[in-house]
Amino acid sequence: MDEPVSSQPGESAAEEKEAEEEPLRGFLEEINCPEPGIIDRRMIETAYLEEGQKGEARRLHQLEPVVYDRITTMRLEFKNILRIDHLWMMPNLTKLCLNCNKIEVIEHLEMLTALKDLNLSFNYIARIENLEALVNLEKLSLFSNRIRKIENIHTLQNLVILSIGNNLIDTVEGIERLRFVSSLKVLNLEGNPIAKQPDFPLTLYVTAILPQLNYYEYVFIKAEAREEAQKRFYRELREIEDKQEREIQGLETEAREMAEADRLASSFVEHLDGQQLYDSLWRDDGNGRILMLVGAPAQELCEEYSKDVYELTQQIYHLGLERFDERDEEIRDFNANLHEGQDELQAQGQKQIEEFMQYKERAFDEMRLKWRELDQRDDDLEELQAQLDTLTAHFEDALNEMWESLMAQELHLHEAVEDSTLNFNRKISDLMANFVEQAQVIFQQLRDLCSHFADNMTDIVTQFLSTKLTRNELNAIPEELRQCVDDREAVLQLVEGMRASHTSRVDEREDRLAQRSRQFIDDMIMNLNSKEVDRHRAKILEIESFTEMVREAFDNLPGELHQDAPSD
C-alpha cells in the first residue's frame, strides 16, 4: 500500500499528526456503538450472561446467578467504552477483551493479578502504563492505538506475545528494554512509522537486539537471519549488552540496598548501623565546636566518646534486628492462619452452593414438568397446583436456609477475624513495648554518656585555660575561648549548651523510635481491619446478589415456559 503524501510541503506538524492518526480513528467511528460510558456492574453482568453459549446451554447459563469470583473470561468488545473500571469485582479473571472501544488510558487493572490474556487493540491509547501488577500476563495486544513509544513492558516477566502494530511508534527507543522480558517469543511492530523507513531494516534490528524472540511479525526467525542481523548491528548490540549488564548490576545492588533499608526501617533502627547518631550530636552544636578548639586533649576525649556512642548505638541496632525477626515471624504466622481460616470457610460455602445448585436444577426440572402438566390438563388442577405450591415452598425454604447458612458462616468468619486481629494486636503490642523498653535503657545510657563527656570536657577546658593563664600565653588561647578566662561560669555555659544539644539529639532519636513503633502497629491493625471490612462487605454483597439471581430465575420460570411453548 502506498504511503500518504502531504499535498503541501509546508504542512504543519499538527496536520501531519492528524494525518497519521486518521486511519486509526476511522475504524471505530464507522461502528454503530452504544453511548460512550464506563465499565460498570451492569455492563459486566450483561456481558457475562450473553457470552458464547447457544441454544439450551445459553438458556441455562442465563438462569445461573453471577458469581464474580468464578468469572475467568470477560469480553467487552464494541461497547464504546471510554474508561476502565469495576474489574476488581472479578479477581480470578484470566482473559480480558476490551478491543474495539474508545479507551484512552490503561487503568484500574491492579487487582487482576491472575490475568494472562489482555486485548486492548483498536482503542485510543496513547501510552503503555499501569501494567506492573499483571505479573502473570502472557499475551498483550495493543494493536492499532496511538502509542508513540515502547515503555513499561520490561516488568511483565511472563509475557510471551506482544502485538503493538499499527501505532505511531517512530523510534527504536524502548525496544532494547524488551531484552529484560526473557519469556517474550512473539513480537509484532508492523504498520508503525519506524517499520516503514526505507533506510532502516527494523526486522533485522529486532532480530539482533532480542535474541529470545522466535517470531517477528508472526514469521519464524531462522538461524541464518539472526546471524545476519547480529553482524549488521554488531556495534549497537555490544553497546546494548554492556549497558544491560551495568544496569542489571546496578539494579541488583539497588535491590539489596532497598531490602536492607526496608528491613532497618521496619526494625526502627535505620541510621544506627554506623556513626550516624554520633555525627548528628555535633550538628548545629556551636558550643561544642568552640570547646573543641582546646586541641589534642579534647580530640582524644572526643575519639573515646565516639567509640562509646558507637558501641551503644550498635546495641540498639542489633536489638532492633533481633526483635524485627520475632515480630516478622509473628506476623507471618498470623497471616497464614488468617488465610487458612478464610480458605476453609470459603471452601465450605462453595461446596454448599454447588450442592444447592444441583438441588435447584432438580427442583426446576420438576416444577417445569408440573407447569407443563398444569397447562395441558383440564382436571385435577387443584391437586397439581397444591403439588406446585409444595415444591415452591420447599424451594423457598431451601433457598432461605442456604442464605442463612452462608450469612452465618460469613458472620462467624468476620467475628473470628476481628477476635484474631484483637489478640494479634495485643501480642504484637507486647512485643513492641518490650523492644522499646529495652531500647530506652540503652538510650538512657547514651544520655549518661553525653553528661559524662560534658563533665570531662569541663575539666579539660578549665585545665587548658588555667595552664595558658599561668604561663601568660593568652595569645595562644583561641579567640572564641578568651571570654572564658577567669570566668568559670562562661565555661560551664558552653559545656551545658553542648550537653543539652547532644542529649536533645538522643531524645529525638528515642522519641522517633517509640513513635514509629506505635505508628507501625496502628497502621498495620488499621490496614488489617480495613481489608477485613472490605472483604466482609464484598462477601455479603456476593451472597445477596447470588440469592437475588436465584430468586429472579425462580420467579421467571413460569414466563420462560410460556415463551418456549409452541404457538398455534
Summary of the structure (lengths in Angstrom):
residues: 568
radius of gyration: 36.7
end to end distance: 58.1
largest distance: 135.7
contacts: 1620
relative contact order: 0.06
helix: 66%
strand: 5%
